[in-house]
Every structure is written in C-alpha cells, then in structure tokens.
C-alpha cells in the first residue's frame, strides 16, 4: 500500500517519535477542553445588525454549546488513550456544499437588497459533522499545465448541456470525449480572443504588447466575474497574478471552474460588504460583462473598487455600450460607461482610453487631487488600521492617507522587500530576511521528504511503477497562516509551477498588505469560519503554528479539520508545523477524517514537529 511504503521511507530517514503516553494526552485534552468551551469570538456578527437576527444567533450559540459537550467527550476519550470514531460520510446532496451561503435561509431571516447573496456564517446550522465525498464520476485532475486546458466534466457542477446552451461558449469550448472539456487557448471570454483582448488593453495603457504589463506596474489583477477563466489563464502565462472573484453559484460556478483549471479564485462579491482585502491592494481591476450594476447604491460599488485599487492603477470595463434606464420601452438608452465616467470624476479617476466596448480608467497618483474637488463631492474616509473583514460598504474614499500610497508605476517587483519598502509596512529588514531564509530551507526539507510521492506526475497506486518526472502533482496551494508569504516566495525561487493562496488570520498580525505588494495572491480569513471556496479545490494545505494560534482564538480544531478536508482534493496533502503537543492531538483528529498521517521529528533539537497527511480518494 502506498501509505505503508511512505511510512517506511519516512521512518528510515527521520525516525518517528514514540507514542505520547496518557499523561500528555490528558494535559492536551484539558487545554483543548478549555479552548472549546470558552466563549467563541464574534467576528462574524456585526453588533449593528438588526434585532431580527437575535433568535438565529441564539440558536446558533446553543448549537455550539451542545457541540462543545460532544467535543469534550471526544477529547476525554482521547486523553484516556481511546481511539476516536470516524466522522460519517455526507450524503449526495452535500457533494458541492459551501457553508455560509444559504440564499433561501437568508431571505427567511429577512435579509434583502443584496445581503441575501453574501456569506452569513452566523446563520449556519449544520445537522451533523460529516465528511464531504466527491461525485461518483470524479477524477483526479490532470497535471499542470495540461490541467489548465483540459478538465474532467464530472469534477465541476455544470452539465455539458449548460455549456452547449450558453451561447458564445461553444466558440471557445469543445468536448473532446464524453467526460472531458477542453478550453481553446486562442479563445477567451471576449469575442476577438483573449490574446487580442489583452493586447488591446495593453495598447490602451500605452504599451506595445501585453508582455509589457509589468512595465506599467501591473502585476496583480482582481478579475470580477471571470467567466470560464480564459483571461486569467492568459495573464498567468504572462507571469501576472490574477485573482478571480465571483458570487456563490449553486451550479455552473465560475470560481469552481477556475480553480479546477489551476487558476487563483475565491467566492466573493461586494454588493453589501467590503471584500476581505486591505485598501490599495491591486494594480488593476477588470470587469468583462461581469453583471455588476455600477451606478446603484450611491456609487458605493465603485468606491469599493477604488478602495482596493492602488494609486495609478487601472479599472477596465468591457460591457454592452448601452443599457436602458427605467422600464418604459421609450426610455432613452444611456451608456453604462457614461454613467461610470460621471462617477469616476468624483473620485479622481480619468478615462484614459476607449476601444469598441472596452473602457479604461486610471486612478490618480496625486492624493492632493481630492482636496481640489468641488464642494459636495464624495467625502474621504477617516482611515484606520481596522481589518476589512466583510465590513459594510462605506460611502467614502479610502486609503488616501496610507503610507502605502505609492503609484504602481513607481513600484518594482522587489520594491516591497527593500529596506524602505519594509519600513513602510513597519517591518525590520533583519526580521524579514531571516524569515525568508527559514522558508527557503523549509521548502527544501519538504521537497526532500516528500518527493517523488507528493510532487509526482501522478500518485503511485498499488502495483504501479515508480512515477516519472516531472514531479509536480501540486498546483493549487493554500498557506493557511502565511505570515510574510515567504513559502510562496520560496516556491517561486525554486521554479515550482504552483500558486499560493496566502491566508492571513484576522486576529493575527496583519501582514496581508506586504503579501499583496509582493505580487502574490492573498486574503484575510477567520479560521473559526469556513473558507469561501467550493469543495475539492486545493491540492495542498500548509499551516505553520496555526493550531496554536487557533487555540488562543477558541476555535474548534475538529471543525477546522473537517473544513480542511472539504476544500482539499482527493489524494491531496496537508503539511502542518507546530509544537509537539498540539501536533500529537492533531494526529489523533486526522483519523476522524480518514487521513493517512505521520508525525515527523526533523531532529533539530526544537519542540516543533511536522504532521504530514494525505487525504484518501473515497470512491462510492
């Protein structure tokens, strides 16, 4: 068996710790008990919420208390050396389950005006804890870059009939076989082809080619409503970092499709709440027929784009030129771009260029522009260091007093890691560079330990020959406690063709600005809540000292492991680094989600251990 051979190889190289005896388990159990039954944090609930929500919050709190009792009994069994029983398998109805998104339930709770489309973890009522299984016809994704252009149709919740009936989709998609979908590399979500479209945007900026985007300071792109991901795939080929966001969809999900292709994406919309990114995060925001009505809600949607857009950054809008204003057939048609242009003047944007149905605005680089506007203009926000974790949209302009107010044209690829750049983020150069060296060394240790199994062309199965190079099964990586993003940097330095979703816990040190300024993908998240993505969307999850951090946050580690299992692909891997006591307890919990797990002592004299796990392929 594959797990057995891996166990022997690990044992021979590193040696395994002996079983921690009952006393340690008892101590850990007591610590975990205090962690679980302590009052939960309430980051997901805004105290300004309507009083109509109180009964739901109370019910949810009662469920948490009841579950805490179950957790206590499980941990007591663990402290006594007993094995914990496995979580049951979920039913078919939860194959594509995404927690916190329940539009019907939100409407019943009285939410409206777009709030019913947002995530609401405070209303979450799970009937039972269970392991989400893949669909019957699920297959392991093809290795990158082949998997970017060919996916298994059974892996995404969209039918072939939906593909074929979606109009222009048939011009860029082709069913090669009964169970495969191929994306034409020459075609994109825009009529002239994605390469011509990208070249057109580059020309509108004043560049000779789309290969010169970085010369204009464009390295990170927030792609709103990314369709089938063709534009993002092209940006990746240009060594740029696109992040697709789209609202939750029960079927035909853009986000699920993009992640299946190995492209950065997450569920997100900003109809009523801010995105979980700090101000001044992206070099370009792109919307190609993304369905957003920009001139509603007193322009607050456009203000949210302005908030996350860096000085000198670009907003690209491609949409039908005209739309009817009002319900009367005689109503004069008004250009949506004209309305956006009227609003843009109030926030110091300038319309740089227009070609066909594509418009490009540039945000000012001069923060003094705002003081020279006429009276009655949109006010400036009183900026603070608060974490923008799904806060309500604000009717003001953000980021104008930030130390990070630096135009994208004046930023270089390494600007954020120079001494001056680090000081902007309040970091000491020696602290940052020491962390950089640590993760370069750690990545080499991971590679030495897990090659060729974890980074193989395809995982070895019983009776198979050893896998051949290239050793890269891993494409979608999540660093659940990313710190400065140096694991991401180490992967790039080693030339690995993986991208990383760098997650910064909301109550940890907010290092997300430097991660985004380095040109990486990243997001704020509260790990007491589920992550906004679809099941089976990551190949590898990595976390350094996250379990210790969550113990102080009073989160349930059992719920965390179930969530990790939900978002991890079958035959995917988990690498956890933490203190020995926490790792030993975590190893016991892995049995509940059916992972193969080993604790590894790197024999460096510290109390840190690695917990390396593989998720099995639970076929029906």
LOBA-857453 format. One line per field, with one value per residue (C-alpha): x, y, z; residue in one letter. Coordinates in steps of 0.1 Angstrom, whole numbers, plus 5000, padded with zeros to 4 digits. Layout:
<rs>
px: X, ...
py: Y, ...
pz: Z, ...
aa: A, ...
</rs>
This chain:
<rs>
px: 5000, 5012, 5008, 5028, 5058, 5058, 5057, 5088, 5107, 5100, 5109, 5142, 5152, 5139, 5127, 5093, 5086, 5073, 5036, 5029, 5015, 4983, 4996, 5004, 4971, 4953, 4971, 4964, 4928, 4923, 4939, 4916, 4886, 4892, 4897, 4864, 4840, 4853, 4831, 4835, 4847, 4821, 4839, 4813, 4785, 4782, 4768, 4749, 4729, 4691, 4674, 4655, 4687, 4689, 4669, 4691, 4723, 4709, 4701, 4735, 4751, 4730, 4742, 4778, 4773, 4758, 4786, 4812, 4798, 4804, 4839, 4845, 4836, 4857, 4887, 4882, 4883, 4915, 4931, 4924, 4941, 4909, 4906, 4881, 4854, 4854, 4830, 4802, 4802, 4779, 4750, 4750, 4732, 4764, 4789, 4792, 4784, 4797, 4790, 4777, 4759, 4722, 4702, 4668, 4677, 4690, 4657, 4637, 4659, 4647, 4679, 4674, 4689, 4718, 4727, 4710, 4737, 4765, 4781, 4764, 4783, 4763, 4732, 4750, 4732, 4748, 4727, 4758, 4795, 4803, 4830, 4820, 4825, 4833, 4807, 4806, 4823, 4850, 4886, 4920, 4927, 4953, 4988, 4996, 4997, 4976, 4950, 4946, 4932, 4915, 4893, 4871, 4834, 4824, 4846, 4826, 4789, 4779, 4765, 4775, 4741, 4747, 4780, 4765, 4735, 4754, 4757, 4793, 4807, 4805, 4831, 4857, 4849, 4850, 4840, 4869, 4854, 4824, 4839, 4863, 4861, 4888, 4894, 4908, 4939, 4933, 4898, 4886, 4856, 4857, 4847, 4881, 4900, 4918, 4952, 4938, 4918, 4948, 4969, 4941, 4941, 4979, 4976, 4950, 4975, 5002, 5022, 5033, 5023, 5006, 5040, 5049, 5021, 5047, 5064, 5032, 5033, 5006, 5014, 4982, 4947, 4914, 4891, 4855, 4832, 4859, 4836, 4855, 4889, 4904, 4915, 4931, 4948, 4964, 4975, 4991, 5011, 5024, 5036, 5010, 4988, 4951, 4926, 4891, 4862, 4825, 4794, 4783, 4765, 4747, 4755, 4779, 4803, 4829, 4851, 4849, 4858, 4888, 4902, 4897, 4919, 4946, 4938, 4936, 4899, 4876, 4840, 4835, 4811, 4808, 4771, 4767, 4801, 4837, 4860, 4885, 4914, 4931, 4930, 4954, 4957, 4956, 4972, 4942, 4905, 4889, 4852, 4842, 4805, 4806, 4770, 4777, 4755, 4780, 4757, 4735, 4737, 4752, 4782, 4794, 4803, 4826, 4840, 4849, 4868, 4886, 4894, 4912, 4929, 4964, 4973, 4979, 4961, 4936, 4899, 4890, 4853, 4840, 4803, 4775, 4777, 4741, 4715, 4680, 4674, 4639, 4612, 4595, 4604, 4606, 4631, 4663, 4692, 4722, 4757, 4767, 4803, 4790, 4774, 4806, 4826, 4804, 4810, 4847, 4853, 4841, 4868, 4898, 4898, 4904, 4891, 4924, 4911, 4882, 4882, 4849, 4831, 4862, 4868, 4899, 4901, 4932, 4931, 4950, 4985, 4982, 4964, 4960, 4935, 4908, 4912, 4908, 4873, 4842, 4821, 4795, 4819, 4822, 4840, 4872, 4872, 4888, 4913, 4923, 4942, 4910, 4909, 4884, 4869, 4834, 4826, 4797, 4804, 4813, 4802, 4836, 4871, 4897, 4934, 4944, 4965, 4981, 5019, 5014, 5001, 5027, 5018, 5020, 5044, 5069, 5068, 5092, 5089, 5111, 5100, 5081, 5111, 5137, 5146, 5125, 5096, 5097, 5097, 5065, 5050, 5065, 5089, 5126, 5147, 5166, 5132, 5120, 5152, 5156, 5121, 5130, 5159, 5139, 5113, 5138, 5153, 5119, 5108, 5139, 5132, 5096, 5109, 5135, 5109, 5080, 5095, 5086, 5053, 5038, 5051, 5048, 5033, 5006, 5004, 5017, 4990, 4994, 5011, 5023, 5058, 5075, 5062, 5084, 5094, 5083, 5075, 5046, 5012, 5007, 4992, 4967, 4984, 4969, 4992, 4967, 4989, 5011, 5029, 5050, 5043, 5078, 5067, 5052, 5085, 5104, 5082, 5089, 5126, 5127, 5108, 5078, 5047, 5024, 5004, 4996, 4966, 4982, 4957, 4963, 4941, 4921, 4933, 4969, 4994, 4980, 5008, 4984, 4995, 5031, 5019, 4998, 5025, 5049, 5025, 5011, 4975, 4962, 4932, 4921, 4901, 4888, 4896, 4867, 4846, 4846, 4867, 4848, 4855, 4840, 4849, 4880, 4897, 4932, 4960, 4979, 4972, 5001, 5000, 5028, 5017, 4981, 4968, 4985, 4971, 4935, 4938, 4940, 4911, 4889, 4881, 4872, 4900, 4876, 4856, 4888, 4899, 4865, 4868, 4903, 4890, 4862, 4884, 4912, 4912, 4912, 4948, 4958, 4983, 4984, 5016, 5013, 5041, 5035, 5045, 5047, 5017, 4994, 5007, 5000, 4964, 4960, 4973, 4945, 4920, 4932, 4918, 4883, 4885, 4903, 4936, 4969, 4991, 5026, 5044, 5079, 5107, 5132, 5158, 5168, 5165, 5133, 5098, 5084, 5071, 5057, 5024, 5022, 4989, 4973, 4936, 4923, 4901, 4868, 4851, 4814
py: 5000, 5035, 5048, 5019, 5024, 5061, 5053, 5031, 5056, 5084, 5062, 5053, 5089, 5107, 5083, 5087, 5098, 5071, 5073, 5101, 5085, 5091, 5120, 5141, 5133, 5142, 5176, 5183, 5172, 5196, 5225, 5217, 5215, 5250, 5261, 5246, 5255, 5291, 5317, 5319, 5351, 5370, 5385, 5372, 5391, 5428, 5444, 5468, 5440, 5441, 5428, 5404, 5383, 5377, 5344, 5330, 5340, 5325, 5292, 5291, 5297, 5269, 5245, 5255, 5248, 5214, 5206, 5216, 5189, 5163, 5177, 5174, 5137, 5130, 5148, 5130, 5097, 5109, 5118, 5082, 5067, 5056, 5060, 5084, 5073, 5085, 5112, 5098, 5104, 5131, 5124, 5132, 5165, 5179, 5169, 5206, 5220, 5255, 5266, 5301, 5305, 5298, 5323, 5308, 5308, 5344, 5356, 5339, 5357, 5390, 5399, 5417, 5443, 5421, 5410, 5376, 5369, 5375, 5349, 5346, 5322, 5333, 5316, 5283, 5253, 5220, 5190, 5169, 5168, 5147, 5142, 5156, 5130, 5136, 5129, 5094, 5103, 5125, 5120, 5133, 5165, 5163, 5176, 5213, 5228, 5202, 5205, 5242, 5234, 5200, 5192, 5163, 5174, 5153, 5174, 5206, 5212, 5222, 5200, 5196, 5208, 5240, 5245, 5239, 5261, 5291, 5310, 5320, 5294, 5269, 5291, 5285, 5251, 5217, 5184, 5161, 5130, 5120, 5131, 5159, 5196, 5214, 5251, 5266, 5285, 5310, 5319, 5338, 5354, 5383, 5379, 5386, 5361, 5366, 5373, 5401, 5414, 5415, 5432, 5458, 5466, 5470, 5494, 5514, 5518, 5529, 5497, 5479, 5444, 5426, 5412, 5448, 5450, 5448, 5479, 5498, 5485, 5459, 5426, 5418, 5418, 5415, 5398, 5403, 5376, 5357, 5335, 5304, 5318, 5323, 5358, 5348, 5318, 5342, 5366, 5336, 5328, 5364, 5358, 5381, 5372, 5373, 5366, 5357, 5366, 5358, 5354, 5320, 5299, 5267, 5254, 5264, 5282, 5304, 5301, 5263, 5261, 5285, 5266, 5233, 5247, 5256, 5294, 5316, 5322, 5325, 5332, 5369, 5398, 5433, 5441, 5450, 5442, 5450, 5424, 5408, 5428, 5459, 5492, 5497, 5460, 5456, 5471, 5465, 5457, 5440, 5435, 5419, 5416, 5407, 5417, 5444, 5475, 5501, 5531, 5519, 5523, 5558, 5545, 5525, 5496, 5518, 5532, 5496, 5492, 5525, 5512, 5481, 5498, 5512, 5547, 5549, 5515, 5508, 5499, 5480, 5477, 5457, 5457, 5463, 5500, 5509, 5499, 5511, 5532, 5525, 5501, 5521, 5510, 5546, 5553, 5568, 5544, 5556, 5543, 5525, 5537, 5573, 5569, 5553, 5581, 5607, 5590, 5585, 5622, 5625, 5600, 5614, 5588, 5598, 5580, 5571, 5553, 5536, 5509, 5494, 5483, 5484, 5514, 5521, 5545, 5553, 5562, 5593, 5591, 5625, 5623, 5661, 5657, 5650, 5683, 5702, 5688, 5709, 5710, 5683, 5656, 5622, 5626, 5610, 5582, 5585, 5558, 5535, 5502, 5481, 5448, 5450, 5416, 5418, 5452, 5471, 5491, 5527, 5559, 5575, 5573, 5551, 5549, 5585, 5589, 5555, 5552, 5527, 5555, 5548, 5547, 5514, 5529, 5537, 5502, 5475, 5437, 5439, 5473, 5458, 5439, 5466, 5482, 5513, 5491, 5470, 5501, 5512, 5480, 5485, 5456, 5453, 5441, 5416, 5400, 5397, 5383, 5358, 5345, 5343, 5320, 5299, 5292, 5285, 5259, 5245, 5241, 5221, 5199, 5193, 5185, 5161, 5144, 5141, 5138, 5118, 5110, 5144, 5161, 5132, 5132, 5110, 5094, 5058, 5032, 4995, 4977, 5008, 5015, 5045, 5078, 5096, 5133, 5160, 5158, 5182, 5170, 5201, 5233, 5249, 5255, 5273, 5286, 5289, 5311, 5329, 5354, 5374, 5350, 5335, 5300, 5315, 5332, 5300, 5281, 5308, 5308, 5271, 5274, 5253, 5258, 5263, 5293, 5300, 5315, 5333, 5334, 5358, 5350, 5381, 5382, 5376, 5403, 5418, 5411, 5409, 5443, 5432, 5399, 5417, 5443, 5415, 5404, 5373, 5362, 5366, 5372, 5378, 5350, 5339, 5302, 5298, 5300, 5281, 5294, 5308, 5282, 5251, 5215, 5198, 5230, 5227, 5202, 5211, 5228, 5242, 5258, 5269, 5273, 5279, 5253, 5271, 5304, 5290, 5276, 5312, 5321, 5294, 5277, 5241, 5221, 5193, 5217, 5230, 5196, 5189, 5222, 5214, 5180, 5197, 5221, 5195, 5174, 5136, 5124, 5159, 5167, 5186, 5197, 5212, 5225, 5232, 5223, 5187, 5185, 5202, 5180, 5148, 5159, 5169, 5135, 5118, 5141, 5131, 5096, 5111, 5124, 5093, 5108, 5089, 5108, 5107, 5129, 5137, 5149, 5168, 5163, 5199, 5200, 5220, 5211, 5217, 5187, 5182, 5164, 5152, 5138, 5125, 5126, 5093, 5090, 5078, 5063, 5054
pz: 5000, 4991, 5026, 5040, 5018, 5025, 5063, 5059, 5039, 5064, 5093, 5078, 5071, 5101, 5127, 5144, 5179, 5203, 5212, 5236, 5267, 5286, 5307, 5277, 5261, 5293, 5295, 5259, 5264, 5293, 5272, 5243, 5265, 5278, 5242, 5230, 5258, 5262, 5246, 5209, 5192, 5174, 5144, 5120, 5138, 5135, 5166, 5144, 5129, 5130, 5161, 5139, 5138, 5175, 5176, 5149, 5167, 5199, 5182, 5167, 5200, 5216, 5189, 5196, 5233, 5225, 5202, 5228, 5250, 5223, 5218, 5255, 5255, 5224, 5239, 5272, 5253, 5236, 5269, 5281, 5251, 5233, 5195, 5182, 5158, 5123, 5111, 5090, 5052, 5039, 5016, 4979, 4985, 5000, 4972, 4963, 4997, 5005, 5041, 5050, 5016, 5020, 5000, 5009, 5046, 5044, 5028, 5055, 5080, 5065, 5045, 5012, 4989, 4981, 5016, 5010, 4984, 5010, 5032, 5066, 5088, 5119, 5105, 5098, 5113, 5104, 5112, 5117, 5112, 5082, 5055, 5021, 4994, 4957, 4930, 4916, 4884, 4900, 4886, 4898, 4878, 4851, 4858, 4852, 4826, 4808, 4835, 4827, 4792, 4798, 4828, 4837, 4832, 4863, 4886, 4882, 4889, 4854, 4828, 4792, 4781, 4801, 4783, 4749, 4755, 4769, 4736, 4727, 4750, 4721, 4702, 4729, 4744, 4729, 4743, 4733, 4748, 4768, 4801, 4792, 4785, 4766, 4766, 4734, 4743, 4714, 4726, 4756, 4772, 4748, 4712, 4695, 4715, 4748, 4733, 4711, 4740, 4764, 4736, 4732, 4769, 4768, 4738, 4757, 4786, 4760, 4758, 4727, 4738, 4767, 4776, 4789, 4815, 4843, 4828, 4836, 4871, 4865, 4883, 4903, 4887, 4905, 4879, 4888, 4874, 4855, 4833, 4823, 4834, 4799, 4806, 4839, 4822, 4797, 4825, 4843, 4811, 4812, 4848, 4863, 4893, 4886, 4914, 4902, 4924, 4917, 4938, 4951, 4924, 4931, 4896, 4868, 4892, 4877, 4908, 4909, 4872, 4875, 4905, 4887, 4859, 4885, 4884, 4916, 4925, 4955, 4962, 4967, 4960, 4973, 4968, 5005, 5022, 5016, 5002, 5026, 5012, 5026, 5008, 4979, 4971, 4933, 4903, 4880, 4885, 4855, 4847, 4813, 4812, 4849, 4856, 4881, 4880, 4889, 4893, 4921, 4959, 4956, 4937, 4967, 4945, 4925, 4958, 4968, 4935, 4943, 4978, 4967, 4936, 4941, 4931, 4893, 4889, 4862, 4860, 4828, 4820, 4790, 4786, 4761, 4752, 4761, 4786, 4791, 4822, 4835, 4825, 4797, 4761, 4752, 4779, 4764, 4764, 4784, 4781, 4813, 4806, 4805, 4840, 4853, 4838, 4855, 4888, 4882, 4881, 4917, 4929, 4908, 4881, 4845, 4813, 4796, 4765, 4748, 4721, 4710, 4741, 4764, 4786, 4808, 4837, 4857, 4894, 4904, 4917, 4934, 4968, 4967, 4939, 4965, 4983, 4950, 4942, 4944, 4975, 4979, 4965, 4980, 5013, 5024, 5050, 5083, 5076, 5104, 5108, 5111, 5093, 5064, 5071, 5054, 5069, 5053, 5023, 5030, 5012, 5013, 4997, 5015, 5016, 5008, 5040, 5039, 5039, 5010, 4988, 4961, 4924, 4906, 4881, 4908, 4923, 4911, 4916, 4947, 4959, 4988, 5001, 5001, 5034, 5025, 5014, 5046, 5067, 5050, 5064, 5098, 5094, 5103, 5074, 5095, 5107, 5071, 5056, 5085, 5078, 5041, 5047, 5071, 5044, 5017, 5039, 5050, 5014, 5006, 5035, 5023, 4988, 5001, 5023, 5000, 4965, 4945, 4962, 4969, 4938, 4914, 4880, 4894, 4929, 4929, 4933, 4943, 4915, 4897, 4887, 4904, 4890, 4864, 4863, 4862, 4899, 4901, 4911, 4932, 4916, 4940, 4973, 5004, 5031, 5060, 5081, 5055, 5077, 5051, 5022, 5022, 5014, 4983, 4975, 4981, 4956, 4930, 4937, 4932, 4899, 4910, 4889, 4919, 4930, 4967, 4983, 5012, 5041, 5070, 5100, 5110, 5146, 5137, 5127, 5096, 5070, 5040, 5026, 5021, 5006, 4981, 4974, 4965, 4938, 4955, 4960, 4995, 5016, 5052, 5069, 5102, 5106, 5131, 5099, 5067, 5038, 5008, 4982, 4967, 4978, 4963, 4951, 4967, 4961, 4993, 5026, 5046, 5080, 5104, 5140, 5130, 5155, 5184, 5172, 5169, 5205, 5217, 5194, 5210, 5177, 5173, 5158, 5149, 5127, 5113, 5101, 5086, 5067, 5055, 5043, 5024, 5004, 4998, 4967, 4970, 4972, 4983, 5010, 5043, 5060, 5095, 5116, 5152, 5188, 5197, 5220, 5195, 5167, 5186, 5193, 5157, 5146, 5166, 5149, 5114, 5120, 5122, 5087, 5074, 5065, 5065, 5089, 5102, 5128, 5117, 5140, 5119, 5147, 5150, 5188, 5189, 5201, 5166, 5146, 5112, 5107, 5071, 5059, 5027, 5020, 5005, 4975, 4990, 4960, 4961
aa: X, X, X, X, X, X, X, X, X, X, X, X, X, X, X, X, X, X, X, X, X, X, X, X, X, X, X, X, X, X, X, X, X, X, X, X, X, X, X, X, X, X, X, X, X, X, X, X, X, X, X, X, X, X, X, X, X, X, X, X, X, X, X, X, X, X, X, X, X, X, X, X, X, X, X, X, X, X, X, X, X, X, X, X, X, X, X, X, X, X, X, X, X, X, X, X, X, X, X, X, X, X, X, X, X, X, X, X, X, X, X, X, X, X, X, X, X, X, X, X, X, X, X, X, X, X, X, X, X, X, X, X, X, X, X, X, X, X, X, X, X, X, X, X, X, X, X, X, X, X, X, X, X, X, X, X, X, X, X, X, X, X, X, X, X, X, X, X, X, X, X, X, X, X, X, X, X, X, X, X, X, X, X, X, X, X, X, X, X, X, X, X, X, X, X, X, X, X, X, X, X, X, X, X, X, X, X, X, X, X, X, X, X, X, X, X, X, X, X, X, X, X, X, X, X, X, X, X, X, X, X, X, X, X, X, X, X, X, X, X, X, X, X, X, X, X, X, X, X, X, X, X, X, X, X, X, X, X, X, X, X, X, X, X, X, X, X, X, X, X, X, X, X, X, X, X, X, X, X, X, X, X, X, X, X, X, X, X, X, X, X, X, X, X, X, X, X, X, X, X, X, X, X, X, X, X, X, X, X, X, X, X, X, X, X, X, X, X, X, X, X, X, X, X, X, X, X, X, X, X, X, X, X, X, X, X, X, X, X, X, X, X, X, X, X, X, X, X, X, X, X, X, X, X, X, X, X, X, X, X, X, X, X, X, X, X, X, X, X, X, X, X, X, X, X, X, X, X, X, X, X, X, X, X, X, X, X, X, X, X, X, X, X, X, X, X, X, X, X, X, X, X, X, X, X, X, X, X, X, X, X, X, X, X, X, X, X, X, X, X, X, X, X, X, X, X, X, X, X, X, X, X, X, X, X, X, X, X, X, X, X, X, X, X, X, X, X, X, X, X, X, X, X, X, X, X, X, X, X, X, X, X, X, X, X, X, X, X, X, X, X, X, X, X, X, X, X, X, X, X, X, X, X, X, X, X, X, X, X, X, X, X, X, X, X, X, X, X, X, X, X, X, X, X, X, X, X, X, X, X, X, X, X, X, X, X, X, X, X, X, X, X, X, X, X, X, X, X, X, X, X, X, X, X, X, X, X, X, X, X, X, X, X, X, X, X, X, X, X, X, X, X, X, X, X, X, X, X, X, X, X, X, X, X, X, X, X, X, X, X, X, X, X, X, X, X, X, X, X, X, X, X, X, X, X, X, X, X, X, X, X, X, X, X, X, X, X, X, X, X, X, X, X, X, X, X, X, X, X, X, X, X, X, X, X, X, X, X, X, X
</rs>
